[in-house]
Structures are given as structure tokens and as C-alpha cells.
Amino acid sequence: MLPSTPLISLIVPLREEPPEIARRLLALAGRFEIVVADGGCPPETRRILAESGVRRIENTGASRGARLHEAARAASGEILFFLHGDSTPPNDAASAIASAVAAGAPAGCFCLGYDEPQAAYRWIAAWANVRTRLARRPFGEQGIFCTREAYSRSGGFRDLPVCDDLDFARRLRRLPGFRVLPQACRTSPHRYRGRAAAQVLLNWKVAAGYFLGVSPSTLERWYRG
């Protein structure tokens, strides 16, 4: 990165992720400081991360939200970029984020795309992007970025096992200038294979439960099935 470009910390929650995820993260090391919030990765995944010099914050007993908060506090970047492990940011993600922040955006996100071209996945992504543009409520697979000041002002990630990204974005979007960037983070559709409609309905049920005040433990039970 150019000296004038602010350091961006890419913060990724991993848990039981295969080595391929770690190798994919390494390809991004030249563009970001990478901080892994490790909730229990297999030994081979941990070995690859350790040999690469990626920062790994391990806390296997904590919720995903708590792990992300701990990793955010340990990160060095002026800008924090949160992304799920099965997602890949656009090639120009670092410059797009830096440009948005330089233009006055305290926070923002990308749109959503899937690695596979099936019509069902395109439909899911299209509706997710409509929701994001209208309601400014992205999910973690889309990538959520913010300045360190905005992270602090919003309260950061809370100790939640699921809906931690929705909860964080709900508070972050209240800051004036939240930007939805047109580029797409591309994610794996593995959760939808063979059950796209059922998974969409489950996502809606869990999100509705969150807004209605259902307990985090119940939401996690619903989501994990």
C-alpha cells in the first residue's frame, strides 16, 4: 500500500475452518493487516496462519461477537474491515474503503455476490442488496468497515453468538454518512445448497427474532438447528 493510504485491518472470525480458508486469507496480506478471531480452528489451519505471520486472537470459549470485539481492540489499523471467513472482498476493496472514508464516510459496507451463478443465489443476493441499500443493514459476508472512532462511538460488537453483525450494523448505520459501496464481496453459497428456500426462511426467522427481543441463546439454537 502507498504510504499515504491508512492501514486497514481485515478482521475475520474463524471457527473449524479448513486450511483453504487460511490460504485464501494469505493472498490478501499485501492489502490489509489481517487479524483472525479464532474460535477453534483445526491444527492445520492454525499452522498456516502462524507461518504466514497473520495475527491470530484465540478465544475458543467466547461468542463470535466477543471474539470480533477482542480482535478489533488488538488490531492496529485506523480503519477496521470485518468480513466472514467464507467471503472474498473485491480486488479494489482497500482503495474503495480508503476513498469512502476520505470522502467523509465513517462506516459502510459492500454489496453481496455468490461464487456460483445459479439463479437462486442471484435472487438471494439481489434481495440482500436491496435490503442493504434501503435499510443500511448489511450482514457479515458483505463486509462492514468503519473508522476506529466510529467503532468506538457505535459501541462495537457485542457478546452475541448470532446476529452480531446485524446488531453492530444496526448501531453503526445511525452515524451520518454510512456508505453502501457498489462492489460486491463474493461468498460461498454452501449454506443454501439443496435448501435455498428453507435457509432464507430461517434467516428471516432469526432476524425477526432478534428485532423482537428473543434471547441470544434461543436465536443460536434456531440458527444451528
Buried (B, 14 or more C-beta within 10 A) or exposed (E): BEEEBBBBBBBBBBBEBEBEBBEBBBEBEEBBBBBBBBBBBBEEBBEBBEEBEBBBBBBEEBBBBBBBBBBBEBBEBBBBBBBBBBBBBBEEBBBBBBBBBEEEBBBBBBBBBBEEEEEBBEEBBEEBBEBBEEEBBBBBBBBBBBBBEBBEBBEBBBBBBBBBBBBBBBBBBEBEEBBBBEBBBBBBBEBBEEEBEEBBEBBEBBBEBBEEEBEBEEBBEBBEE
